[in-house]
Structures are given as C-alpha cells and as structure tokens.
Amino acid sequence: MVDEYCLLWAQWGILNLRQSELLLSFFGSFEKAWKKVTPEFLRQLGMRPSKIQRVFEERKSLSLNTIFQTIDHFNIQLYCYKDDVYPHFLRQLPTAPPFLFVRGRLPSFHKSISVVGTRAITHYGKRITQRLTSDLVSEGFVIVSGLALGVDSIAHKSTVQLGGVTVAVFGSGVDEICPRTNHRLAQEILDSNGALISAYPLGTLPASFHFPQRNEIVAGLTKGTLVTEGGIKSGALITARLALESNREVFAVPSSVTQLALSGTNHLIRKGEAKLVENIDHILDDFGMRSGKKTIHAQDFDKDERHILEKLSLEPKTIDQLFAETEFNIPRLSELLIYLQLKNAVAQQGDKWVLN
C-alpha cells in the first residue's frame, strides 16, 4: 500500500535528497511535513521565493483521488529512499532521487550494466550493440538504458528477444512513454518482467533539462556503463562521465577513425576514462567474472579469413562487393564465407554478409 503522504510529496516533486532528509529530520514524517510545511521552511531549505510561490500554487491542484487512479491504471509502485527495496547502487549516490515511480518488477541490480549510445546509430553500432547486449544477457546481466531511439532501443530489444530483464529510465513521468514510437517496446519490457522507472511526478512530459538526471539514474543503478557508439558531445558520454564521478566502471567500443561524428568512444578510451571493449570477456574480466562460452580470437582464423573479416568490419557487403575488393574469385569467396559462418563469425542477411 502506497503511503499517501509520501505519494503527495513525490507528486509535488520539489525535493532533492538533501531537502527530503532535512524535512524528515525536522517533522518526523511525511504526513506531519505535508500538514505543517510553510513557505518559510522551504526558503530555509534553499528554495527561491519565486519558486516557493509557484509550487504552493501547484500544491493546491494535487488530487489524491486522481493520483491513485493513475497508479491503479498503470500498476505503479512508489519507492522512497529509505525503503529496503530502493536500488542499492543508486542509494550510494549523494544526489539519488528521494522518490522513484516504478512500473513493472524492480529487479536486483547486483549483476547489471547500463548500455547507452547515440540515437543516430550506424549499422556497425547496431550490430555491436546487439552482440554485446545479447552476450551480457546470456551471462545473466540485467540491462539498463533510457528507452531513447538508437542504441538504447537496440539494447532493450536485444534483451527482450533473449528473454532477459531490462530496465528503462525515463526523463518524463513513468506514465508518459517517450518517444511515442517506443510504446510497444515499453510494454514488451514490462511483459518480460522488466521495469520502467522515473524520478519525475506522474504526468510529467519529457523535457531536455530532465535528461541529465535521467542519465545519472541510468549510470547510478549499475556497477558499470557500456557505451557502444556516440559522439563527443552526446548524452551517452555525459552518462559515462556521471558513471565515472560515481566511481563506477566505464567501458567503450572503439569506433572507426573515419566516423568523426561518432568518435566519442575513442575519445573516452584515449583519455583513459573508459576501458576498451571488443568482446564480453573484457567486461567480465573487469568484474572478476568468467564466461562459460568460448570466445573467438584472431588466431582462430587463417590469413584469408581475416582478410574477409576486415572487409566486413565497417558495413555489410554482397559477395559481388567482396569480389571487387579482394583477390579471391567467387568460388573461393563462397568457400571462405561458409567457413566463417561455421565458426559463427559472419551471418547472411538477405544478399549481404555481416559480422556476427
């Protein structure tokens, strides 16, 4: 049963963690605080007079009946910072949100990782995000991301397709799916025992100034953050730096030196802010874990096979394109592609071949 006064404070949405703790220390409970709080007390908490006047006007329109209707309709839970079920890693942050609205089942985050990246995902970014996310899910990781288009969506979809658990963090109210095109994906996350999380009051629409806190929660929920593709000024790199500031591990997949607009991961690696990741073992080793799966290494391929893999490293290609770019004839190309397919290194999609 949701505490109605905790709910009223969460829906009012005016407190950060420090202010919430001071409030409870002074009044003893959210109920007493709700009944006795004054504009002067909020001023002592550090709020500006102009904001205090506005939020007290907004307070008048809060309706418990309306809030409970929304909670019942979307099956929403509210977790306060002091609750035992509040995520452990997130609780460690000095800027942790005092309240979390949650749809679905909140998983244990003891074995979890955030996967983030650009909205303008390339084919390479899509393939590497799918591969690494799928491998992480196979190792039992919970995948956390932000439900944005691009890398976030691919990470969530890859997890759901493998029957894994994924958590999406919103920069809006948990009842406001953003982007709208991901409404079905959000439902698939819930159907797969995942969760949708937000620190924002119900009904809050997405806004650009919400996403820094959203990114901080994405990074704060897990022990590490993986950036698969992103620009230097992208939100993904902001999430990575927030993870660093929280003493969490940061991993990055190197990008092509010809993709300057997406050189953010190379920048993180070059600055020593992220550990280079080519396969899941690089993440598992850092966490002190070992995979039961055999990892494919360069020495598993002969010279001709490696030559084909190099040609497929940036984008999928038809056998005619490979013929034009290599010294092999069509029969030899077909033979090499079959060998690589048997080694699970490449896959055929339509008339093109891609790295697996």
Residue, then its C-alpha position, 0 to 999 in steps of 0.5 A: m500500500v502506497d503511503e499517501y503522504c509520501l505519494l503527495w510529496a513525490q507528486w509535488g516533486i520539489l525535493n532533492l535528497r538533501q531537502s527530503e532528509l532535512l524535512l524528515s529530520f525536522f517533522g518526523s514524517f511525511e504526513k506531519a511535513w505535508k500538514k505543517v510545511t510553510p513557505e518559510f521552511l522551504r526558503q530555509l531549505g534553499m528554495r527561491p521565493s519565486k519558486i516557493q510561490r509557484v509550487f504552493e500554487e501547484r500544491k493546491s491542484l494535487s488530487l489524491n483521488t486522481i493520483f491513485q487512479t493513475i497508479d491503479h491504471f498503470n500498476i505503479q509502485l512508489y519507492c522512497y529512499k529509505d525503503d529496503v527495496y530502493p536500488h542499492f547502487l543508486r542509494q550510494l549516490p549523494t544526489a539519488p532521487p528521494f522518490l522513484f515511480v516504478r512500473g513493472r518488477l524492480p529487479s536486483f541490480h547486483k549483476s547489471i550494466s547500463v548500455v547507452g549510445t547515440r540515437a543516430i546509430t550506424h549499422y556497425g553500432k547496431r550490430i555491436t550493440q546487439r552482440l554485446t547486449s545479447d552476450l551480457v544477457s546470456e551471462g545473466f546481466v540485467i540491462v539498463s538504458g533510457l528507452a531513447l531511439g538508437v542504441d538504447s532501443i537496440a539494447h532493450k530489444s536485444t534483451v527482450q528477444l533473449g528473454g532477459v530483464t531490462v530496465a528503462v529510465f525515463g526523463s518524463g513521468v513513468d506514465e508518459i512513454c517517450p518517444r511515442t514510437n517506443h510504446r510497444l517496446a515499453q510494454e514488451i519490457l514490462d511483459s518480460n518482467g522488466a521495469l520502467i522507472s522515473a524520478y519525475p511526478l506522474g504526468t510529467l512530459p519529457a523535457s531536455f533539462h530532465f535528461p541529465q538526471r535521467n542519465e545519472i539514474v541510468a549510470g547510478l543503478t549499475k556497477g558499470t556503463l557500456v557505451t557502444e557508439g556516440g559522439i563527443k558531445s552526446g548524452a551517452l558520454i555525459t552518462a559515462r562521465l556521471a558513471l565515472e564521478s560515481n566511481r563506477e566502471v566505464f567501458a567503450v567500443p572503439s569506433s572507426v577513425t573515419q566516423l568523426a561524428l561518432s568518435g566519442t568512444n575513442h575519445l573516452i578510451r584515449k583519455g583513459e576514462a573508459k576501458l576498451v571493449e571488443n568482446i564480453d570477456h573484457i567486461l567480465d574480466d573487469f568484474g572478476m567474472r568468467s564466461g562459460k562460452k568460448t570466445i573467438h580470437a584472431q588466431d582462430f582464423d587463417k590469413d584469408e579469413r581475416h582478410i574477409l573479416e576486415k572487409l566486413s568490419l565497417e558495413p555489410k557487403t554482397i559477395d559481388q562487393l567482396f569480389a571487387e575488393t579482394e583477390f579471391n574469385i567467387p568460388r573461393l569467396s563462397e568457400l571462405l564465407i561458409y567457413l566463417q559462418l561455421k565458426n559463427a563469425v559472419a551471418q547472411q542477411g538477405d544478399k549481404w554478409v555481416l559480422n556476427 
